[in-house]
Amino acid sequence: MNRIFVIRQNLKILSILLIAALLVFYIFQVNNEISRRYLIQNYKQKITQITKENKELEIQAVQINSLDKIMRLLASSNFEKTEKINYIRVLGKQVVTK
């Protein structure tokens, strides 16, 4: 009878230790899961922000490239910058006469 009592006591202690170990393991797993979800959410926000900045930079690059092309085309076509504009005034209703 004494021996059965000792075995039951050992089983109770072993069960309590096993439950405590499983509880600690569960707490660490939940903490790890929460940390990973937070990191994933943070990375998604960064990806969204970087994607938005990338689109803005692409638009700026296209605008700069098109302005550079226009300036080079104007420079190679021997155009000059105008400083004063003189308009032709037509006095009559007809421009060309016979």
HELIX and SHEET records of a PDB file:
HELIX    1   1 ASN A    2  SER A   76  1                                  75    
END                                                                             
